[in-house]
Amino acid sequence: MHRPPEHSWRNTVYEVIFENDTPTGKVFDIVLLWSIVLSVAAVMLESVQSIGEDYGQILYDVEWGFTILFTIEYVVRIICVRRPWLYIRSFYGVVDLLSILPTYLILFVGGSHAMIVIRALRLLRVFRIFKLMRYVGEASVLMQALRASWPKIAVFLLSVLSIALIVGSLMYLVEGEQPGTGYTSIPASIYWTIVTMTTVGYGDITPQTVAGKFIASTVMIIGYGIIAVPTGIVTAEISLASFKRGITTQVCPNCQHEGHESDAKHCKSCGDSLHG
């Protein structure tokens, strides 16, 4: 079943800007990728005072150039999708809007104080970096592994927080009466436990008694093992995800769901046709 002829140009545009497994789609993604990188670089350079003073007008013009480019892309994406509001409310739709909104606000907001606020809002354009993940094949494997490992990591974090609560309470009982140690409360002792367990070691709170030092040594050793656990969980999921074959960049025109198999004809999320 094919879409009406009058909408065929939308199908063509959709395949170019939403798919990167076609020659034209790859070219579009490469151009967009470099545009994102250069626009973020312009934001960073503008924050350097010496560069901003010498090349402020050039960076201003560059900013408007990228803003217009991203605006055109945003409007075209809305036009060619079947359900525009779904895209507008999606994560990447919000990223697109945040990347162009601050520059336009300059035209409607006046005053020196307002300009300072708008200048800070320009940093929102950095959010467009998140869209780079759509153009890196390995990123999909990583995101799939993170989603699959999240329940295990959540249980692991809950266990770590329980250990921090128990050890922090114990350290408060052992070191709380010692003057100048910093264990003034259970929350402060829990803070020390987390800092020590993660091997950060600020040194602002240190044990003084023999029992406290023994507990601290135990927490340090446990910390090394704790760091390795989430890494092992994610690594195992990445290895499992790497064995999956035939996953393409096909995006459902109806619900914007990604990650379909190469021979899929219908979306596994909403059941709509992937090819019209």
N, C-alpha and C positions, 0 to 999 in steps of 0.2 A: 504494500500500500504506500503510495507516494503522496507527498504534500502537494497542495495546489501549486500550479506553475507560477502564480503571482508572488509566491513566497520563496521561490527558488533562490533568489539573490540572498535572502536571509540565511538559507541553509549554507550557501557558499561562505558567507562572512562568518557564520557560526563555526564552521569547520576550521577556518583560518585562525580565529582568535581563541577558540576553546580547545583545539586539539593541537598537539605537537608531534603527531606521528605521520604528518603529511609534509611534503617539501615546503609548501607555502606557510604551513603552520610553524615549521621549524624556523623559517626566516623571520616570521613575525615575533616568535618568542625570543630569538636572539636580539632583535632590535629592541624589544621591550625590556629584556634583561639589561642591556647596556644603558638604556634610558634610566632604569631604576638605579643602577650603580652610579651613573654620572649625577643624577639628581640628588642622591644621598651625599655624594662627594661635595656637591655645591653647598648643601646645608652645613656640612662639617667645616668647609673652608670659610664660610661666612661667619662662623663663630670665632675665628682667629682674628683678633683685633687689627693687627697690621695688614692682613690681607683684605679684611673688610673695608678698611680706610682707603686702600689703594685701588681695589678692584670692586668696590661695592656696587657701582652701576652695572658693570658687566655681569656680576653674579645676580643682580636684580633682573636683568634681561634674560639670563639663562633660566632663572626660576620661573619667570612668566612663560618662557618657551616650553619648558617641561610641563607646567601646569596646563597650558592649552593642549598639549599632546595627550596628557593623561585624561583631560576632560573629554576629548574626542573619543578616546578609547572607552571611557566609562559610559558615555552616551550610546556608542555603538553596541557595547555589550548588553545594555538594557533593551535596545531595539531588537536585537536578533534572538534573544531568549524567549521561550514561550510564556514563562511566568516571571515577568520583570520584578515584581515585589519580592519573590523568593530570592532572587539574586541580590537585590538591594539590601535585604535584611541578612544576607549571608556574611560570613566572616570576611571573605575577600571583597565583597561589595562594600562593607564598612571601611575596609582598608583603602579601597579606591576613593571613597568619599573623603576620608580623613586626609588623603594625600593632596587633594586639590582645594579643600575648603579654606584653610588658613590664608592662602594667597588672595582669594576673592574677598575675604573679610576686610582686607586692607582698604578696599575701595569704598566700604560702607562705614568704617569706624574711623573717627578722627581723634585728634588729641595725642599729646606725647605719652601720657600714661597708657592710653589704649594701644598705641603703637608698640609699647614694650610688651603688653599682653599678647598682641598678634605675633610679635617676633618669637615669643616663647611657643606659641601654637604652631609655628612653622616646623618645630621639631616633630610634630605629628606625621610629617611626610616620611620620617624614618620608618614608620610602620609598614611602608610599602615593601621593605626588605622581606617581610613575610611571604610576599608573592613570589620571591625567587625560588622558594621551595617547590613550586609547581613545575619548575623547569629543570630540576635535577632529578634524574631517575632514581638515584640511591636514596633520596629523601623520602620517597613513598615507602621503601622498605623500612627505613628508620621509624617513620610515623606508625606503620603497621606494627612494628615490634614494640614500640612504646605503648600503643593501645592494648596490645595483647598482654603486656607485662604489668600494666597498671594495677590490677587487683592484687598481684603478688607484692608489688612495691608498697601498696597501701597497707597491707598487713605487716610488712616489714617496718614501715615508718611508725605504725601503731606500737609495735614491739619496742622500737627504739625510744619512743616517747615514754613508754612505761618504765623502761630501764632508767631513763633520765629522771623521772619522778621519784623512783625508789632510791637511786644513788644520791640525788640532790637532798632528799629528806634525811638520808643517813649522814651525809656530810654536814648538814646543819646540826645534827645531834652531836657529831664528833667535834666539829670546829667552831660551832656557834658561840661558845663561851670564850674563845681565844680572842684577845684584843687585836685589832688591826688586820685580821685575816680576810675580811670582806664577806664572810658567810653570815650576813646580817639577817637573812630570812630564807625561807625555803625557795621562793622564786629566784633569789640571787644564787642560791646553791645549785638550782636546776640550770640556770644560765651557765655557771661554771662547768657543770657536767656536760652540757651540749658543746661548749667551746673545747673542752678537753677531749671528748669522744670523737669530735670531727678533726682532731689533731691540729686545730688552729692555734690554740695556746697563746692568748693575749698576754697572760701573766699579770693581769690586774687583780686577780684573786688567786691566792696560793695557800695550800695547807701548811700547817706548822707542826702538828702532832705526828707521832709515828704512825698511828692508826690512819690518820688522814692521808699521809703520804702513801701508805700501802694501798688504800682505796684508789687514790689518784693513779698509781702505777697500774692497777688492775683495769681501770677505765681506759687508760692509754692503750693497753694491749688489746682490749676489746674493740677500741676504735679502729684499729687497723683491719680487724676482721669485718667490722660493720661496713667499712668503705667498699670492700670487695663484693659484698652481697648484691646490691642493686646492679653493679656492673656485670656480674655473672648472670643475673636474671635477664637483663636487656640483651646481653651477648647471645644467650641461648635462643631468645626470640628472634634475633636478627638472623642467626644461622637457620632457624626454621623457616623464616620468611624468604630467605634467599633461595630455598628449594622450590618455591612456587614459581611456576612458569606461565607464560601466556597472558600476563596482566598488562593491559594497555593504558594509554592516557585518555581513552574514550570517556567523555563527559555526557551524562544524560541531559538532553535539551529540556526535559521537563522538570527534574528535581535537582540537577547539578551534581548528582552523585558520581564519584570517580572510582577507578580501580576495577573495571570490568575485564573479563577474559577476552582473548582475541577473537574467539568464535561466538561471543555473545551477541544476540540479536535484540534482546530486551533488557531493560534496566533491572538489576537484581533488587533494587530498592522500591521502585514504584511500578515496575512492570511495563513502562512505556517503551515504544520502539526507539532503538538507538540510532537508526538510520533513516527514519521517516517513512 
